Amino acid sequence: AAARAVLALLDTPGAAPDPRFGALALTDEDGRPARADELVLPDAALRDLLDPDAPVGVLGPEWADVPRD
């Protein structure tokens, strides 16, 4: 619930991006907690370019309704 509240605040008009929000805990596709800045979108073109051992997870489906920006 806290993560959704923070994401809603970030989606308000005039909200300035802040790199500290990359530390926001979200869940990956396996339901494990992960930093937002360590996750990629499920349909990100970048996924095909990453090494399988890259320390990057895929954002969990429960976040699909959050605005992509």
C-alpha positions as a Markdown table, in Angstrom:
| # | Residue | x | y | z |
|---|---|---|---|---|
| 1 | Ala | 0.0 | 0.0 | 0.0 |
| 2 | Ala | 2.9 | 2.4 | 0.8 |
| 3 | Ala | 4.5 | 1.8 | -2.6 |
| 4 | Arg | 1.2 | 2.5 | -4.4 |
| 5 | Ala | 0.8 | 5.8 | -2.4 |
| 6 | Val | 4.4 | 6.9 | -3.4 |
| 7 | Leu | 3.8 | 6.0 | -7.0 |
| 8 | Ala | 0.5 | 8.0 | -7.0 |
| 9 | Leu | 2.4 | 11.0 | -5.6 |
| 10 | Leu | 5.0 | 10.7 | -8.4 |
| 11 | Asp | 2.2 | 10.6 | -11.0 |
| 12 | Thr | 0.8 | 14.0 | -9.9 |
| 13 | Pro | 1.3 | 16.9 | -12.3 |
| 14 | Gly | 4.3 | 18.9 | -11.5 |
| 15 | Ala | 6.0 | 16.2 | -9.5 |
| 16 | Ala | 9.7 | 16.4 | -10.0 |
| 17 | Pro | 11.5 | 13.1 | -10.5 |
| 18 | Asp | 13.9 | 12.3 | -7.7 |
| 19 | Pro | 16.6 | 9.6 | -8.0 |
| 20 | Arg | 15.9 | 8.5 | -4.5 |
| 21 | Phe | 12.7 | 7.0 | -5.5 |
| 22 | Gly | 14.7 | 4.3 | -7.4 |
| 23 | Ala | 15.0 | 2.7 | -3.9 |
| 24 | Leu | 11.3 | 2.2 | -3.7 |
| 25 | Ala | 10.6 | -1.4 | -2.9 |
| 26 | Leu | 8.4 | -3.1 | -5.5 |
| 27 | Thr | 8.0 | -6.8 | -6.4 |
| 28 | Asp | 9.5 | -8.7 | -9.3 |
| 29 | Glu | 7.7 | -11.3 | -11.5 |
| 30 | Asp | 8.3 | -13.9 | -8.9 |
| 31 | Gly | 6.9 | -11.8 | -6.0 |
| 32 | Arg | 10.3 | -11.0 | -4.5 |
| 33 | Pro | 10.9 | -7.5 | -3.2 |
| 34 | Ala | 13.3 | -5.5 | -5.4 |
| 35 | Arg | 14.4 | -1.9 | -5.8 |
| 36 | Ala | 12.4 | -0.1 | -8.5 |
| 37 | Asp | 15.7 | 0.9 | -10.2 |
| 38 | Glu | 16.7 | -2.7 | -10.5 |
| 39 | Leu | 13.6 | -3.8 | -12.4 |
| 40 | Val | 12.6 | -3.5 | -16.1 |
| 41 | Leu | 9.1 | -3.5 | -17.6 |
| 42 | Pro | 8.0 | -6.9 | -18.9 |
| 43 | Asp | 7.8 | -5.6 | -22.5 |
| 44 | Ala | 11.0 | -3.6 | -22.4 |
| 45 | Ala | 13.1 | -4.0 | -25.5 |
| 46 | Leu | 16.2 | -3.9 | -23.3 |
| 47 | Arg | 15.4 | -7.3 | -21.9 |
| 48 | Asp | 16.5 | -9.1 | -25.0 |
| 49 | Leu | 19.9 | -7.2 | -24.8 |
| 50 | Leu | 20.7 | -8.1 | -21.2 |
| 51 | Asp | 22.9 | -11.0 | -20.3 |
| 52 | Pro | 20.8 | -13.7 | -18.5 |
| 53 | Asp | 23.0 | -13.2 | -15.4 |
| 54 | Ala | 22.4 | -9.5 | -15.3 |
| 55 | Pro | 21.3 | -8.3 | -11.8 |
| 56 | Val | 18.0 | -6.9 | -13.3 |
| 57 | Gly | 14.6 | -8.3 | -12.5 |
| 58 | Val | 11.3 | -7.9 | -14.3 |
| 59 | Leu | 8.5 | -5.8 | -12.7 |
| 60 | Gly | 5.8 | -8.0 | -11.3 |
| 61 | Pro | 2.3 | -8.1 | -13.0 |
| 62 | Glu | 0.6 | -6.6 | -9.9 |
| 63 | Trp | 2.1 | -3.2 | -11.0 |
| 64 | Ala | 0.7 | -3.3 | -14.5 |
| 65 | Asp | -2.0 | -0.7 | -13.6 |
| 66 | Val | 0.6 | 1.8 | -12.5 |
| 67 | Pro | 1.3 | 4.6 | -15.0 |
| 68 | Arg | 4.5 | 3.8 | -17.0 |
| 69 | Asp | 6.0 | 7.2 | -16.6 |
